[in-house]
């Protein structure tokens, strides 16, 4: 499916009022987040969505490279323009939860588990992730570009990723219509974002916790803000979306880091 065809087909399937209106695409860009930041600077309204078949400088969290085979996956960015910065730190989890909603709706309850802070998993393998970046906004509240990358119909991965990555096709055994998937993601994102706007953050946080990997398990986490790793039992999320860990010296709340060890039940 070409980009114009994917855009047109998605537009026909949209049930949203804001998200996906308007929807643009390009066969190849360096990064959908960069393309969306440029569009935002031109005055794009909230909900504007940009997709591509291939990005040659895509990035994940912490500046890591994100690569995906062209023509079979989903690389998309959505523009958010929050009215205020209340509960802003929860937005990455809200976006990840929205994608999880869509994956579970299309591929069943074993798809779209959340690995804090921004990974989406099918079993133990990564199927996608989200990356939020700020850009110029109005007043004191920045606009936010929410990038979403998903392995959809990719059939194979390099040897270095075979045990770490999967696709919805490999997980479900069925090809996924990317237009249907994108329309579902935008519908779920609009619903969850509206919930967040209305201040229902406790319910959102509880739903995220229910889908989180490692809850109740002991993990080793490497924070990005300090050299020493932390080992502790995952208690859940703080009100601001940080990961709560029960350690030997008390509770720690971490807002950025990587879980690198295999968890063990305690």
N, C-alpha and C positions, 0 to 999 in steps of 0.2 A: 504494500500500500504506500503510495507516495505521500509526501507531507500535505499537499493540498487536499488529497482525498481523505487523509486522516483528520485534518481540520474540519472539512465539510461534514464527514460522517459523525464526528464528535458533536458538532454544533446541532445536528439533527436529533441527537440523543439527550441533549442537556435538559435537565429539569430545574436548573438553578435560576435565581434572579440576579445574582451578582457574579459568582465565580464562573469563569469561562466566557465572560462578556466584557470585552471582545477576546477572541482567541486567534493567535497568530502562530505561524510556524516557519521554519527554515530547514532545508535539507541538512545543513551543517553549520555549526557555530563553534566558537571556542568554548563558550559556557552559556547555558540558558540563564543562569543568574546574572551574568554580565549583560546579556542582551536585555533582560528585564530591567536592570538598573538603568540602562540607557533609555528604555521606553518610559520608565517611571519619571526620569528627568524631563521627558517631553510632555508630561502631564497625564500619563495613563491612569485610568480610574482603578479603584480597588476592585479586585477580582480579575483584572487582566491576566491572561494566561499565555505563556509562550512555550512552544514545544519544538523539539528537533529530532531528527533521526540519528544524528551523530554529533558528538562534541569532542573536539580534539584537545581541550584543556579543562575538562570537567574536574571538579574538586569535591572531595568529601570533607568531613570534619578535620580540623587541624591541618588544612592545606594538603591532605593526601589526594593523590590522583584517583579519579574515578573514570574507569574505562568500561565501555559496553559495546557489544557488537552492533553495527548499524542495521536499521530496518526491522528489528525484532523486539526491541526493548522500549522503555518509556523514560524519557528525559524531559522534564517539564518544570517550569517555575511559575509561581502565582504571586501576584502583588497584594500585599496587605497594607492597609492604611488605618491603623488603630486610632480611635478617637482620643485615648489617653494611654498612659503607660502603666496603669494599674494591672498587676498580675502579668506583666510582659514576659517575665522569665518562664512562665508556663507555656508560652506559645509553641516552642519546639515540640513539646510533648503533645500539645493539642493537634498539631499537624501530623505527627507520627501516628497518633491515635486515629485520625481520620483515614489515613492510608490503611491502617490495620482494619478498620471497619470495612473498607472496600474489598480488601483481600479476603476477609472472612466471608463477606457476602457472596463473592464469586468462586472461592476455592475451598470454603469450609473452615471450621473452627481451628484446624491445625495450622492454618496459614496466618501470617501477620503477627506473630508474637513480638513483643517489644523488648529489645535489649537496650537498657539505659546507656547513653542518653538519646541516641537517634537512629539505632539500627532496627531494621525489620527482618525477622527470621522466619524460616519454615523449618521447624525442628531446630537443629543446632547450626544450620547453614544460613548465611546471609543472603537475603533476596533483594534487599534495597536499603535505602536510607534517606534521611532528610537533612537539609542544611539551610539554616536561616541566616540571612545577612541583612544588615541595616543599610539604608540608602537615604537620600535626602527626603525629608518629609515637610510637613507644615508645622509651624510653631516649634514646640519643644519635643514633639513626639516624632520619631523617625518613621519613615515608611520601611516596610520589611519585605524582602524577597524570600519566598519559601521555595527552595529547590527540592525536587523529588526525583530520585532515580530508582528504577525498578528493573530487575531482570525478568522479562516477561516470557518470551518464546525462545530464548537462547538455549541451544541443545548441548553445548559443550563449553568447558572452561579450560584455561591453561592448566598444566599439571600442578603449578604452585597454588592454584585456587580450587582444585577439584574437591577437596575436603572442607573447604571454607565457604564456598559460594554455591548457590542453586538458582533456579528460575521457577516461575510459576508453572511452566510447562513440565519441567522435570519433577516438580513436587506433586502436581495434580494429574499428570498423564494426559492433559488436554491442552490444545492450543487456546490461548486467550485472545479474544478480540480486543485490541488495544483501545479502540474507540469506546467500546463498552466500559472497559476498565477506567479510562480517563474520565468519562462522564460520571461513573460511580464515585471516583475519588473526589471530583469537584462537588458532587451533591453531598457527600459525607463531610467534606471540609467546610462547606457552607453551613451545614447543620451544627457541627462542633464549634466552629468559629462564632456563630451566633450565640450558642450556649455560653462560650467564654465571654463574649461581649456583655451578656446579661448577668455576669458575675457568678455563674454556677460552677465555680472552680473546685469546690469540694467534691461534687459528683464527678467532674472530669478527672480529678486526681485519683479518685477511688477506682474509676474504670481503667485508667492507665495501670495502676498498681495490680489490678486483677489480671492484666495481660502481660505483666512484666516477668521476664525470665529471672531466675536467681532469687526471687523473694523467699525469705526464710532459709536461704543457703549461705554458706560461708564462701566468700570470694576474696581474691587479692585484686586491689584496684590501684592503678598508677595515676594519681592526680596530675593534671597538667601544670598546676601551680606550685608543686613542690617535688623534690627529688625522691623522697622516701615513699615507698608503697605502703598501702594500708590493707590489713587483713581484718575482715569482720563479717558478721552476719547481716544480710540485707533485711532491714526492717520495713522499708517502703520509701515514700517520698516526703520531703518536708513541704510546708505550705507553699514555698517558692519553687518547688520542683527539683530540689537537690536530692541526692541519694543518701539515705540515712543508713549508717553502718554501726552496729554494736560491736565495739572492739574490747580488747582486754583492759583498756584504760578509760572506757566510757564511749559515749555516742559521738560519732563524727558525721558531719554533713558535707558532702562533696558535690560541687556543681559542674566539674569537668574532669574527665579522666577515662581510662580504658580498663576494662575487665579483661585480664590476660590469662588468668588461671582457670583450670577446670574446677567448677564448684563441687563441694561435697556437702551432703546433708548433715546438719547438726542436730 
